[in-house]
Amino acid sequence: MRKSMIIIQLIILIGCMTLNHAQAAEQPDVKVLDIESNSVILEKDMSVLFDREVKKAIKSINNITIQASPLPKKGYLIKVPLSNSIKVKNKWFDDFISEALLVYNLEDKTQHRLILYNDENTPVFFDILYEFTTLYKELNLEINSE
């Protein structure tokens, strides 16, 4: 009886350790995708700085994108999961978000975009006047204008 109790406790301990390890592995990362090659070129651990930069980008929204094909042919897509959901409310969007996608356009450096997903998981594209300098320094990413 005593031996079976020890085995049960050992199984529970191993289960808890495995669960904690799995949760740590699920911690979302900031990902940078090259739009042209459609591949992830960089991953970085989430930090509060990324939350601040997403909030700055949201504040820099100046219009909703009306182009049929809003993604450029050359550029970067930066997927930023937020540490906490935030409420975004403007004349085009009124919802909570848990991640944002920033689009850096290499072809026209004045036409950057922000993609937010509403509660129906529909992407909404915005034109932004956001300066990417701080974000790129944190990501240690060099911008090639080829």
C-alpha positions as protocol buffer text, in pm:
chain_id: "A"
residue {
  index: 1
  type: MET
  ca { x: 0 y: 0 z: 0 }
}
residue {
  index: 2
  type: ARG
  ca { x: 275 y: 241 z: 96 }
}
residue {
  index: 3
  type: LYS
  ca { x: 467 y: 160 z: -223 }
}
residue {
  index: 4
  type: SER
  ca { x: 162 y: 235 z: -441 }
}
residue {
  index: 5
  type: MET
  ca { x: 113 y: 575 z: -267 }
}
residue {
  index: 6
  type: ILE
  ca { x: 473 y: 669 z: -340 }
}
residue {
  index: 7
  type: ILE
  ca { x: 431 y: 567 z: -705 }
}
residue {
  index: 8
  type: ILE
  ca { x: 108 y: 772 z: -733 }
}
residue {
  index: 9
  type: GLN
  ca { x: 278 y: 1078 z: -579 }
}
residue {
  index: 10
  type: LEU
  ca { x: 573 y: 1034 z: -815 }
}
residue {
  index: 11
  type: ILE
  ca { x: 340 y: 1019 z: -1116 }
}
residue {
  index: 12
  type: ILE
  ca { x: 158 y: 1334 z: -1001 }
}
residue {
  index: 13
  type: LEU
  ca { x: 491 y: 1515 z: -950 }
}
residue {
  index: 14
  type: ILE
  ca { x: 614 y: 1418 z: -1296 }
}
residue {
  index: 15
  type: GLY
  ca { x: 279 y: 1524 z: -1445 }
}
residue {
  index: 16
  type: CYS
  ca { x: 301 y: 1866 z: -1279 }
}
residue {
  index: 17
  type: MET
  ca { x: 659 y: 1917 z: -1394 }
}
residue {
  index: 18
  type: THR
  ca { x: 566 y: 1824 z: -1750 }
}
residue {
  index: 19
  type: LEU
  ca { x: 268 y: 2060 z: -1745 }
}
residue {
  index: 20
  type: ASN
  ca { x: 481 y: 2353 z: -1623 }
}
residue {
  index: 21
  type: HIS
  ca { x: 743 y: 2281 z: -1890 }
}
residue {
  index: 22
  type: ALA
  ca { x: 472 y: 2271 z: -2161 }
}
residue {
  index: 23
  type: GLN
  ca { x: 327 y: 2603 z: -2042 }
}
residue {
  index: 24
  type: ALA
  ca { x: 670 y: 2767 z: -2052 }
}
residue {
  index: 25
  type: ALA
  ca { x: 722 y: 2635 z: -2405 }
}
residue {
  index: 26
  type: GLU
  ca { x: 389 y: 2789 z: -2511 }
}
residue {
  index: 27
  type: GLN
  ca { x: 505 y: 3139 z: -2419 }
}
residue {
  index: 28
  type: PRO
  ca { x: 440 y: 3333 z: -2741 }
}
residue {
  index: 29
  type: ASP
  ca { x: 729 y: 3482 z: -2934 }
}
residue {
  index: 30
  type: VAL
  ca { x: 749 y: 3784 z: -3158 }
}
residue {
  index: 31
  type: LYS
  ca { x: 800 y: 3655 z: -3511 }
}
residue {
  index: 32
  type: VAL
  ca { x: 930 y: 3835 z: -3818 }
}
residue {
  index: 33
  type: LEU
  ca { x: 828 y: 3697 z: -4155 }
}
residue {
  index: 34
  type: ASP
  ca { x: 976 y: 3793 z: -4489 }
}
residue {
  index: 35
  type: ILE
  ca { x: 675 y: 3857 z: -4713 }
}
residue {
  index: 36
  type: GLU
  ca { x: 860 y: 3779 z: -5037 }
}
residue {
  index: 37
  type: SER
  ca { x: 993 y: 3439 z: -4925 }
}
residue {
  index: 38
  type: ASN
  ca { x: 695 y: 3371 z: -4697 }
}
residue {
  index: 39
  type: SER
  ca { x: 923 y: 3242 z: -4421 }
}
residue {
  index: 40
  type: VAL
  ca { x: 998 y: 3321 z: -4058 }
}
residue {
  index: 41
  type: ILE
  ca { x: 1339 y: 3489 z: -4046 }
}
residue {
  index: 42
  type: LEU
  ca { x: 1355 y: 3579 z: -3678 }
}
residue {
  index: 43
  type: GLU
  ca { x: 1194 y: 3494 z: -3345 }
}
residue {
  index: 44
  type: LYS
  ca { x: 1238 y: 3683 z: -3021 }
}
residue {
  index: 45
  type: ASP
  ca { x: 1101 y: 3642 z: -2670 }
}
residue {
  index: 46
  type: MET
  ca { x: 811 y: 3870 z: -2583 }
}
residue {
  index: 47
  type: SER
  ca { x: 886 y: 4179 z: -2373 }
}
residue {
  index: 48
  type: VAL
  ca { x: 700 y: 4485 z: -2245 }
}
residue {
  index: 49
  type: LEU
  ca { x: 874 y: 4696 z: -2508 }
}
residue {
  index: 50
  type: PHE
  ca { x: 678 y: 4517 z: -2781 }
}
residue {
  index: 51
  type: ASP
  ca { x: 351 y: 4595 z: -2601 }
}
residue {
  index: 52
  type: ARG
  ca { x: 446 y: 4964 z: -2592 }
}
residue {
  index: 53
  type: GLU
  ca { x: 540 y: 4966 z: -2960 }
}
residue {
  index: 54
  type: VAL
  ca { x: 209 y: 4805 z: -3061 }
}
residue {
  index: 55
  type: LYS
  ca { x: 22 y: 5070 z: -2861 }
}
residue {
  index: 56
  type: LYS
  ca { x: 222 y: 5342 z: -3043 }
}
residue {
  index: 57
  type: ALA
  ca { x: 137 y: 5183 z: -3377 }
}
residue {
  index: 58
  type: ILE
  ca { x: -231 y: 5172 z: -3283 }
}
residue {
  index: 59
  type: LYS
  ca { x: -222 y: 5540 z: -3190 }
}
residue {
  index: 60
  type: SER
  ca { x: -64 y: 5617 z: -3528 }
}
residue {
  index: 61
  type: ILE
  ca { x: -358 y: 5473 z: -3726 }
}
residue {
  index: 62
  type: ASN
  ca { x: -463 y: 5734 z: -3978 }
}
residue {
  index: 63
  type: ASN
  ca { x: -698 y: 5540 z: -4206 }
}
residue {
  index: 64
  type: ILE
  ca { x: -845 y: 5203 z: -4285 }
}
residue {
  index: 65
  type: THR
  ca { x: -675 y: 5034 z: -4580 }
}
residue {
  index: 66
  type: ILE
  ca { x: -898 y: 5020 z: -4886 }
}
residue {
  index: 67
  type: GLN
  ca { x: -662 y: 4843 z: -5128 }
}
residue {
  index: 68
  type: ALA
  ca { x: -769 y: 4505 z: -5263 }
}
residue {
  index: 69
  type: SER
  ca { x: -422 y: 4364 z: -5198 }
}
residue {
  index: 70
  type: PRO
  ca { x: -299 y: 4538 z: -4880 }
}
residue {
  index: 71
  type: LEU
  ca { x: 27 y: 4342 z: -4838 }
}
residue {
  index: 72
  type: PRO
  ca { x: 332 y: 4463 z: -5030 }
}
residue {
  index: 73
  type: LYS
  ca { x: 537 y: 4227 z: -5246 }
}
residue {
  index: 74
  type: LYS
  ca { x: 852 y: 4306 z: -5048 }
}
residue {
  index: 75
  type: GLY
  ca { x: 864 y: 4373 z: -4678 }
}
residue {
  index: 76
  type: TYR
  ca { x: 832 y: 4225 z: -4334 }
}
residue {
  index: 77
  type: LEU
  ca { x: 537 y: 4109 z: -4129 }
}
residue {
  index: 78
  type: ILE
  ca { x: 598 y: 4136 z: -3755 }
}
residue {
  index: 79
  type: LYS
  ca { x: 361 y: 3930 z: -3541 }
}
residue {
  index: 80
  type: VAL
  ca { x: 347 y: 4061 z: -3186 }
}
residue {
  index: 81
  type: PRO
  ca { x: 148 y: 3871 z: -2923 }
}
residue {
  index: 82
  type: LEU
  ca { x: 50 y: 4101 z: -2637 }
}
residue {
  index: 83
  type: SER
  ca { x: 114 y: 4015 z: -2273 }
}
residue {
  index: 84
  type: ASN
  ca { x: -244 y: 4132 z: -2193 }
}
residue {
  index: 85
  type: SER
  ca { x: -539 y: 4197 z: -2422 }
}
residue {
  index: 86
  type: ILE
  ca { x: -604 y: 4563 z: -2492 }
}
residue {
  index: 87
  type: LYS
  ca { x: -914 y: 4749 z: -2605 }
}
residue {
  index: 88
  type: VAL
  ca { x: -886 y: 4928 z: -2939 }
}
residue {
  index: 89
  type: LYS
  ca { x: -1160 y: 5171 z: -3024 }
}
residue {
  index: 90
  type: ASN
  ca { x: -1172 y: 5407 z: -3319 }
}
residue {
  index: 91
  type: LYS
  ca { x: -1420 y: 5480 z: -3596 }
}
residue {
  index: 92
  type: TRP
  ca { x: -1323 y: 5158 z: -3781 }
}
residue {
  index: 93
  type: PHE
  ca { x: -1257 y: 4911 z: -3500 }
}
residue {
  index: 94
  type: ASP
  ca { x: -1401 y: 4847 z: -3154 }
}
residue {
  index: 95
  type: ASP
  ca { x: -1273 y: 4528 z: -2995 }
}
residue {
  index: 96
  type: PHE
  ca { x: -1015 y: 4366 z: -2767 }
}
residue {
  index: 97
  type: ILE
  ca { x: -698 y: 4235 z: -2928 }
}
residue {
  index: 98
  type: SER
  ca { x: -439 y: 3988 z: -2804 }
}
residue {
  index: 99
  type: GLU
  ca { x: -193 y: 4027 z: -3092 }
}
residue {
  index: 100
  type: ALA
  ca { x: -107 y: 4267 z: -3370 }
}
residue {
  index: 101
  type: LEU
  ca { x: 69 y: 4232 z: -3702 }
}
residue {
  index: 102
  type: LEU
  ca { x: 281 y: 4519 z: -3824 }
}
residue {
  index: 103
  type: VAL
  ca { x: 360 y: 4535 z: -4195 }
}
residue {
  index: 104
  type: TYR
  ca { x: 682 y: 4708 z: -4298 }
}
residue {
  index: 105
  type: ASN
  ca { x: 670 y: 4794 z: -4668 }
}
residue {
  index: 106
  type: LEU
  ca { x: 1013 y: 4787 z: -4836 }
}
residue {
  index: 107
  type: GLU
  ca { x: 874 y: 4916 z: -5167 }
}
residue {
  index: 108
  type: ASP
  ca { x: 714 y: 5232 z: -5024 }
}
residue {
  index: 109
  type: LYS
  ca { x: 846 y: 5327 z: -4681 }
}
residue {
  index: 110
  type: THR
  ca { x: 554 y: 5564 z: -4624 }
}
residue {
  index: 111
  type: GLN
  ca { x: 287 y: 5294 z: -4656 }
}
residue {
  index: 112
  type: HIS
  ca { x: 317 y: 5074 z: -4352 }
}
residue {
  index: 113
  type: ARG
  ca { x: 21 y: 4882 z: -4218 }
}
residue {
  index: 114
  type: LEU
  ca { x: -121 y: 4737 z: -3899 }
}
residue {
  index: 115
  type: ILE
  ca { x: -343 y: 4428 z: -3899 }
}
residue {
  index: 116
  type: LEU
  ca { x: -581 y: 4367 z: -3611 }
}
residue {
  index: 117
  type: TYR
  ca { x: -825 y: 4078 z: -3577 }
}
residue {
  index: 118
  type: ASN
  ca { x: -1179 y: 4137 z: -3452 }
}
residue {
  index: 119
  type: ASP
  ca { x: -1379 y: 3896 z: -3235 }
}
residue {
  index: 120
  type: GLU
  ca { x: -1487 y: 3704 z: -3546 }
}
residue {
  index: 121
  type: ASN
  ca { x: -1119 y: 3654 z: -3635 }
}
residue {
  index: 122
  type: THR
  ca { x: -1151 y: 3877 z: -3941 }
}
residue {
  index: 123
  type: PRO
  ca { x: -840 y: 4082 z: -4021 }
}
residue {
  index: 124
  type: VAL
  ca { x: -878 y: 4458 z: -4044 }
}
residue {
  index: 125
  type: PHE
  ca { x: -597 y: 4647 z: -4222 }
}
residue {
  index: 126
  type: PHE
  ca { x: -501 y: 5001 z: -4122 }
}
residue {
  index: 127
  type: ASP
  ca { x: -263 y: 5257 z: -4269 }
}
residue {
  index: 128
  type: ILE
  ca { x: -27 y: 5379 z: -3997 }
}
residue {
  index: 129
  type: LEU
  ca { x: 225 y: 5659 z: -3950 }
}
residue {
  index: 130
  type: TYR
  ca { x: 447 y: 5454 z: -3721 }
}
residue {
  index: 131
  type: GLU
  ca { x: 825 y: 5480 z: -3693 }
}
residue {
  index: 132
  type: PHE
  ca { x: 977 y: 5129 z: -3684 }
}
residue {
  index: 133
  type: THR
  ca { x: 1322 y: 5231 z: -3552 }
}
residue {
  index: 134
  type: THR
  ca { x: 1277 y: 5120 z: -3188 }
}
residue {
  index: 135
  type: LEU
  ca { x: 1112 y: 4796 z: -3293 }
}
residue {
  index: 136
  type: TYR
  ca { x: 1391 y: 4707 z: -3536 }
}
residue {
  index: 137
  type: LYS
  ca { x: 1661 y: 4787 z: -3282 }
}
residue {
  index: 138
  type: GLU
  ca { x: 1495 y: 4557 z: -3029 }
}
residue {
  index: 139
  type: LEU
  ca { x: 1469 y: 4282 z: -3290 }
}
residue {
  index: 140
  type: ASN
  ca { x: 1830 y: 4338 z: -3407 }
}
residue {
  index: 141
  type: LEU
  ca { x: 1694 y: 4347 z: -3760 }
}
residue {
  index: 142
  type: GLU
  ca { x: 1858 y: 4535 z: -4045 }
}
residue {
  index: 143
  type: ILE
  ca { x: 1628 y: 4675 z: -4307 }
}
residue {
  index: 144
  type: ASN
  ca { x: 1734 y: 4598 z: -4661 }
}
residue {
  index: 145
  type: SER
  ca { x: 1590 y: 4824 z: -4923 }
}
residue {
  index: 146
  type: GLU
  ca { x: 1728 y: 4622 z: -5218 }
}
